[in-house]
Amino acid sequence: MSKLTIAGIVAWLFGGVILLFQAISSWIGKGDVMDWKSLTLLEFVGKNNFDWIEAISWVTIQQAITYIVNLPLYVLLFCVGIIFFIANAFKPKL
C-alpha cells in the first residue's frame, strides 16, 4: 500500500469520525463545547488565520478559496481523500 493510499484512507477515516460526531451531536441535541453540526475549516482553525484570503487580487480564486474554507469539514476530508486516491492512480509505478 502506498503512502498516498494510506493518506486517502486516513482522510476518509477522519471525515467519517467527524460525521459520526455530528450525527451523535444532532441526536443528543447539545452543542456546549463545539457545534459539530456546522464544523468548517474556518471555524476549526479560526477566522484570524484566513485574513490573507481578502488580499488575493483575483476574485475568482478568492471566491474558490472562500468556498473551500466554508465547506463542512467532513466533505473537505472526503474530497482530499479522493484526491489522494486519484494521485495514487496516476503515480508512475517503479
GIZI-V643643 format. One record per pair of residues at least 4 apart in sequence whose C-alpha atoms are under 8 Angstrom apart, sorted by the first residue. I is the first residue (numbers start at 1). J is the second residue. D is the distance in Angstrom with one decimal. If there is no record, write none. Layout:
BEGIN
{{I:J:D} {I:J:D}}
END
This chain:
BEGIN
{{1:5:6.4} {1:6:7.0} {2:6:6.4} {2:88:7.6} {3:7:6.1} {4:8:6.1} {4:84:5.4} {4:85:6.6} {4:87:7.2} {4:88:5.6} {5:9:6.2} {5:84:6.5} {5:85:5.8} {5:88:6.5} {6:10:6.1} {7:11:6.1} {7:81:7.0} {7:84:6.7} {8:12:6.2} {8:80:7.1} {8:81:3.9} {8:82:6.6} {8:83:7.6} {8:84:5.1} {8:85:5.9} {9:13:6.1} {9:81:6.5} {10:14:6.2} {10:81:7.7} {11:15:6.1} {11:77:5.3} {11:78:6.5} {11:80:6.7} {11:81:5.1} {12:16:6.0} {12:77:6.2} {12:78:5.3} {12:81:5.7} {13:17:6.1} {14:18:6.2} {14:74:7.6} {14:77:7.1} {15:19:6.1} {15:73:7.2} {15:74:4.2} {15:75:7.1} {15:76:7.9} {15:77:5.2} {15:78:6.0} {16:20:6.0} {16:74:6.9} {17:21:6.2} {18:22:6.2} {18:36:7.7} {18:73:7.7} {18:74:6.0} {19:23:6.2} {19:74:6.1} {20:24:6.2} {21:25:5.9} {21:36:6.6} {22:26:6.1} {22:36:4.9} {22:37:5.2} {23:27:6.1} {23:37:8.0} {24:28:6.1} {25:29:5.7} {25:30:6.2} {25:31:6.9} {25:35:7.9} {25:36:6.4} {25:37:7.2} {26:30:7.3} {26:37:6.9} {31:35:4.9} {31:36:7.3} {35:39:6.6} {38:72:6.5} {39:43:6.3} {39:44:6.7} {39:72:5.8} {39:73:6.0} {40:44:6.0} {40:69:6.9} {40:70:5.6} {40:71:5.8} {40:72:4.6} {40:73:4.8} {41:45:5.9} {41:46:7.9} {41:69:5.4} {41:70:6.5} {41:71:7.3} {41:72:7.3} {41:73:5.9} {42:46:5.5} {42:47:5.7} {42:50:7.4} {42:69:5.7} {42:70:6.2} {43:47:6.6} {45:49:7.0} {46:50:7.5} {47:51:7.0} {51:55:7.6} {52:56:7.1} {53:62:6.1} {53:65:7.3} {53:66:7.3} {54:62:7.1} {56:61:7.5} {56:62:5.9} {57:62:7.6} {58:62:6.2} {59:63:6.1} {60:64:6.2} {61:65:6.2} {62:66:6.1} {63:67:6.1} {64:68:6.3} {65:69:6.1} {66:70:6.2} {67:71:6.3} {68:76:7.4} {71:75:6.7} {71:76:6.3} {72:76:6.4} {73:77:6.2} {74:78:6.2} {75:79:6.2} {76:80:6.2} {77:81:6.1} {78:82:6.3} {79:83:6.2} {80:84:6.3} {81:85:6.3} {82:86:6.2} {83:87:6.0} {84:88:6.1} {85:89:6.3} {86:90:6.5} {87:91:6.1}}
END
